[in-house]
Amino acid sequence: MVQITRRSIVAGLAALPLLSGRAFALSTGAAQGLVDQAVAEINRAIAGGGSEAQLISQFQNIFNRYADQSYIAAYALGPAARGASAAERSAFSSAFSRYLTAKYGRRFREFQGGTVNVRSANAVKNWVEVRATADLPGQAPFNVTFYVSDRTGRPLFFNLDVEGISMLLTEREEIGALLDRYRGDVGQVTAALQAGG
């Protein structure tokens, strides 16, 4: 498991103003409505009992509809994006999207037999935090928080926190480690993601 470090937290806080490029207009109701829809699909996928490949495919569709994937990919790549060409950034974004949905599809497969239930929504700065609870048989409930923004002109979630672990910070750290390994070469990081890390 990736350890969240002070460096990743500082990097995360520094990147949050990227969401403030337009006036905040997102209501808590709209944000919760988006998460209600996403969670309904997540629960159907969990309850479906399909194979891992089927669940990952379903999560790809869910992320395509409800996640701000361009923001998540840009955040994960961080400052390295400035030195990459448009083609390299596009290839990275596609590979990262497949990597991310496979990773979280496997994570949510652990929720089979349970449900995710939306509890509340709260406006924070330029986004809305929608809090949910994962209720699994034989386990204490734990929190899942969706961070929703209308940066793109419609509500989408740009971060997901599962049991206190932030998707944005974790992926920034994961991709940062790959960038260190490949000496900042975005093309090689993309190839590594395509090959499964």
C-alpha positions as CSV (number, residue, x, y, z in Angstrom):
1,M,0.0,0.0,0.0
2,V,1.3,3.5,-0.8
3,Q,2.1,5.6,2.2
4,I,0.7,9.1,2.1
5,T,3.6,11.5,2.8
6,R,3.9,15.1,3.7
7,R,5.1,15.8,0.2
8,S,2.0,14.3,-1.4
9,I,-0.3,16.2,1.0
10,V,1.4,19.5,0.2
11,A,1.3,18.7,-3.5
12,G,-2.4,17.9,-3.2
13,L,-3.2,21.2,-1.4
14,A,-1.2,23.1,-4.0
15,A,-3.3,21.6,-6.9
16,L,-6.7,22.2,-5.5
17,P,-7.0,25.8,-6.8
18,L,-7.2,24.2,-10.3
19,L,-10.8,23.8,-9.5
20,S,-11.5,27.5,-8.9
21,G,-11.4,28.7,-12.5
22,R,-15.1,29.5,-12.5
23,A,-17.7,30.7,-10.1
24,F,-19.0,28.1,-7.7
25,A,-22.5,27.2,-8.8
26,L,-22.9,23.6,-7.9
27,S,-25.7,22.9,-5.4
28,T,-25.4,20.1,-2.8
29,G,-28.6,18.6,-4.3
30,A,-27.0,18.3,-7.7
31,A,-23.8,16.8,-6.3
32,Q,-25.8,14.3,-4.2
33,G,-27.9,13.5,-7.2
34,L,-24.8,12.6,-9.3
35,V,-23.5,10.4,-6.5
36,D,-26.9,8.8,-5.9
37,Q,-26.8,7.7,-9.6
38,A,-23.2,6.6,-9.5
39,V,-23.8,4.7,-6.3
40,A,-26.9,3.0,-7.7
41,E,-24.8,1.7,-10.6
42,I,-21.9,0.7,-8.3
43,N,-24.4,-1.3,-6.1
44,R,-25.8,-3.0,-9.2
45,A,-22.3,-3.9,-10.4
46,I,-21.4,-5.2,-6.9
47,A,-24.6,-7.3,-6.7
48,G,-24.2,-8.7,-10.2
49,G,-21.7,-11.3,-9.1
50,G,-19.9,-11.2,-12.4
51,S,-16.2,-12.0,-13.1
52,E,-13.5,-9.5,-12.2
53,A,-13.2,-8.6,-15.9
54,Q,-16.9,-7.9,-16.1
55,L,-16.8,-5.7,-13.0
56,I,-13.8,-3.8,-14.3
57,S,-15.7,-3.1,-17.5
58,Q,-18.7,-1.9,-15.6
59,F,-16.5,0.4,-13.5
60,Q,-15.0,1.8,-16.7
61,N,-18.5,2.8,-17.8
62,I,-19.3,4.3,-14.4
63,F,-16.1,6.4,-14.4
64,N,-16.7,7.5,-17.9
65,R,-20.1,8.9,-17.0
66,Y,-19.5,10.3,-13.5
67,A,-15.8,11.0,-13.0
68,D,-13.8,14.1,-14.1
69,Q,-11.1,11.8,-15.6
70,S,-9.2,14.6,-17.4
71,Y,-8.7,16.4,-14.0
72,I,-7.8,13.1,-12.2
73,A,-5.2,12.2,-14.8
74,A,-3.7,15.7,-14.9
75,Y,-3.4,15.8,-11.2
76,A,-1.8,12.4,-11.1
77,L,0.8,13.4,-13.7
78,G,1.5,16.7,-11.9
79,P,4.3,19.0,-13.1
80,A,5.6,16.4,-15.5
81,A,2.6,17.3,-17.8
82,R,4.3,20.6,-18.6
83,G,7.2,18.9,-20.4
84,A,5.0,16.3,-22.2
85,S,3.6,16.8,-25.7
86,A,-0.2,16.9,-26.3
87,A,0.0,13.4,-27.8
88,E,1.9,12.1,-24.7
89,R,-0.6,13.6,-22.3
90,S,-3.5,12.1,-24.3
91,A,-1.9,8.6,-24.3
92,F,-1.1,8.9,-20.6
93,S,-4.7,9.9,-19.9
94,S,-6.1,6.9,-21.8
95,A,-3.8,4.5,-20.1
96,F,-4.3,6.0,-16.7
97,S,-8.1,5.8,-17.1
98,R,-7.9,2.1,-17.8
99,Y,-5.4,1.5,-14.9
100,L,-7.6,3.5,-12.5
101,T,-10.9,1.8,-13.3
102,A,-9.2,-1.7,-13.1
103,K,-7.7,-0.8,-9.7
104,Y,-11.0,0.5,-8.2
105,G,-13.1,-2.2,-9.9
106,R,-11.0,-4.7,-8.0
107,R,-11.3,-2.7,-4.8
108,F,-15.0,-2.4,-5.0
109,R,-15.3,-6.2,-5.8
110,E,-14.4,-6.6,-2.2
111,F,-17.7,-5.0,-1.4
112,Q,-19.7,-7.9,-2.9
113,G,-22.6,-8.8,-0.6
114,G,-22.8,-5.2,0.7
115,T,-24.0,-1.8,-0.4
116,V,-22.8,1.8,-0.6
117,N,-25.3,4.2,0.9
118,V,-25.3,8.0,0.4
119,R,-25.7,9.9,3.7
120,S,-25.2,13.6,3.3
121,A,-23.7,16.4,1.1
122,N,-21.8,19.4,2.3
123,A,-20.4,22.4,0.2
124,V,-16.7,23.0,0.8
125,K,-15.0,25.9,-1.1
126,N,-15.5,25.1,-4.8
127,W,-16.8,21.6,-4.5
128,V,-19.2,19.4,-2.6
129,E,-18.3,16.5,-0.4
130,V,-20.9,13.7,-0.6
131,R,-20.5,11.2,2.2
132,A,-21.6,7.6,1.9
133,T,-21.2,4.5,4.0
134,A,-20.1,1.1,2.8
135,D,-22.1,-1.5,4.7
136,L,-20.6,-5.0,4.3
137,P,-21.7,-8.3,6.0
138,G,-19.8,-9.1,9.1
139,Q,-17.8,-5.8,9.1
140,A,-18.2,-2.4,10.7
141,P,-19.5,0.2,8.2
142,F,-16.8,2.6,6.8
143,N,-16.9,5.9,5.1
144,V,-16.6,6.6,1.3
145,T,-16.6,10.2,0.3
146,F,-17.1,11.6,-3.2
147,Y,-15.7,15.0,-4.0
148,V,-17.9,16.7,-6.7
149,S,-17.2,19.8,-8.8
150,D,-18.9,21.3,-11.8
151,R,-15.6,22.6,-13.3
152,T,-16.5,21.0,-16.7
153,G,-19.9,22.6,-16.7
154,R,-21.7,19.6,-15.2
155,P,-21.3,17.8,-11.9
156,L,-18.6,15.1,-11.9
157,F,-16.6,13.6,-9.0
158,F,-12.9,14.4,-9.1
159,N,-11.8,12.5,-6.0
160,L,-12.8,9.5,-4.0
161,D,-11.8,8.8,-0.4
162,V,-12.2,5.2,0.8
163,E,-11.5,4.5,4.5
164,G,-9.6,7.7,4.8
165,I,-7.4,7.1,1.7
166,S,-7.6,9.7,-1.0
167,M,-7.6,8.5,-4.6
168,L,-6.0,11.8,-5.8
169,L,-3.1,11.7,-3.3
170,T,-2.5,8.0,-3.7
171,E,-2.4,8.2,-7.5
172,R,-0.2,11.3,-7.4
173,E,2.2,9.3,-5.3
174,E,2.0,6.1,-7.5
175,I,2.6,8.0,-10.7
176,G,5.3,10.1,-9.1
177,A,7.1,6.9,-8.2
178,L,6.8,5.7,-11.8
179,L,8.1,9.1,-13.0
180,D,11.1,8.7,-10.7
181,R,11.7,5.2,-11.9
182,Y,11.6,6.3,-15.6
183,R,13.4,9.7,-15.0
184,G,10.4,11.8,-15.9
185,D,9.7,10.0,-19.2
186,V,5.9,10.2,-19.6
187,G,6.0,7.8,-22.6
188,Q,7.6,5.1,-20.5
189,V,5.2,5.7,-17.6
190,T,2.3,5.3,-20.0
191,A,3.8,2.0,-21.4
192,A,4.2,0.8,-17.8
193,L,0.5,1.5,-17.1
194,Q,-0.5,-0.3,-20.3
195,A,1.6,-3.3,-19.2
196,G,-0.1,-3.3,-15.8
197,G,2.3,-1.2,-13.8
